[in-house]
């Protein structure tokens, strides 16, 4: 498989979380953060595989505060 074929593939991330109703907002924020991280990882991987970047860019770090 070549790098060009790899670029056309989809990345699938499935996360299932069961939470009480009161924690739904927290679960939604956590899921969004996880999806953002997965997207950053896929982007860096594609850059390295395609040779566009010899050094991958550093992903943005998000801090989450639980009250």
C-alpha positions in Angstrom: 0.0 0.0 0.0 1.4 3.4 -1.0 1.2 6.7 0.9 -1.3 8.0 -1.6 -3.6 5.0 -0.9 -3.2 5.5 2.8 -4.3 9.2 2.6 -7.6 8.2 1.1 -8.5 5.8 4.0 -10.9 6.8 6.7 -9.9 6.6 10.4 -12.6 5.3 12.7 -12.7 5.9 16.4 -15.6 4.5 18.4 -15.9 5.2 22.1 -18.9 4.1 24.2 -19.4 5.6 27.6 -22.3 4.9 30.0 -22.8 7.8 32.5 -25.5 9.0 34.9 -27.6 11.9 33.5 -25.8 14.5 35.6 -22.5 13.6 34.0 -23.6 13.8 30.4 -22.1 17.3 29.8 -18.8 16.1 31.1 -18.9 13.0 28.9 -19.7 15.1 25.8 -16.7 17.4 26.5 -14.4 14.4 27.1 -15.6 12.8 23.9 -15.0 16.0 21.9 -11.5 16.3 23.4 -10.8 12.6 22.5 -11.9 13.1 19.0 -9.8 16.3 18.7 -6.7 14.3 19.9 -7.5 11.4 17.5 -7.7 13.9 14.6 -4.4 15.5 15.6 -2.8 12.0 15.7 -4.2 11.1 12.3 -3.0 14.4 10.8 0.6 14.0 12.1 0.6 10.4 10.9 -0.4 11.4 7.4 2.3 14.2 7.3 5.0 11.7 8.3 3.9 9.0 5.9 3.6 11.4 3.0 7.0 12.9 3.7 5.6 16.4 4.0 7.1 16.8 7.4 10.3 15.2 8.7 9.4 16.3 12.2 5.7 16.1 13.2 4.2 19.3 14.6 3.4 19.1 18.3 -0.3 18.6 19.1 -2.1 21.3 21.1 -2.5 20.3 24.8 -5.9 20.9 26.3 -6.4 21.0 30.0 -9.8 20.0 31.4 -10.9 21.0 34.8 -13.6 19.0 36.6 -15.6 20.9 39.2 
